[in-house]
Amino acid sequence: MDACPTSSRCGIEGVLEAYHRSLRSVQLYGPTNFAPVVNHVARSAAAVLDGSQYFVLLIITDGVISDMAQTKEAIVNVS
């Protein structure tokens, strides 16, 4: 998220710091559709059959989600 592959940021504090820093260089605009992202991550996680990895999807939004109903449905379906 911070566009630096050698970053030492970790934990939620590091994620939020990277998010706030990225806001300085991107412009947010819609539509914001999260259901495809949730489904993509779920497919990636399902492909790891041996349990050697785990996946955490953290969604940080400005509050405007264009496909809220579909996103909720996707989260419920993949949980």
ChimeraX attribute file (.defattr): number of C-alpha atoms within 10 A of each C-alpha:
attribute: neighborCount
match mode: 1-to-1
recipient: residues
	/A:1	13
	/A:2	16
	/A:3	8
	/A:4	9
	/A:5	7
	/A:6	7
	/A:7	11
	/A:8	7
	/A:9	14
	/A:10	11
	/A:11	7
	/A:12	10
	/A:13	10
	/A:14	15
	/A:15	16
	/A:16	16
	/A:17	14
	/A:18	18
	/A:19	14
	/A:20	12
	/A:21	13
	/A:22	14
	/A:23	10
	/A:24	8
	/A:25	8
	/A:26	8
	/A:27	7
	/A:28	10
	/A:29	8
	/A:30	8
	/A:31	10
	/A:32	15
	/A:33	15
	/A:34	20
	/A:35	19
	/A:36	13
	/A:37	14
	/A:38	21
	/A:39	16
	/A:40	12
	/A:41	15
	/A:42	19
	/A:43	12
	/A:44	10
	/A:45	15
	/A:46	14
	/A:47	10
	/A:48	12
	/A:49	8
	/A:50	7
	/A:51	9
	/A:52	6
	/A:53	8
	/A:54	8
	/A:55	11
	/A:56	8
	/A:57	9
	/A:58	9
	/A:59	8
	/A:60	9
	/A:61	10
	/A:62	8
	/A:63	7
	/A:64	12
	/A:65	15
	/A:66	14
	/A:67	15
	/A:68	14
	/A:69	10
	/A:70	15
	/A:71	19
	/A:72	13
	/A:73	13
	/A:74	18
	/A:75	14
	/A:76	9
	/A:77	11
	/A:78	12
	/A:79	6
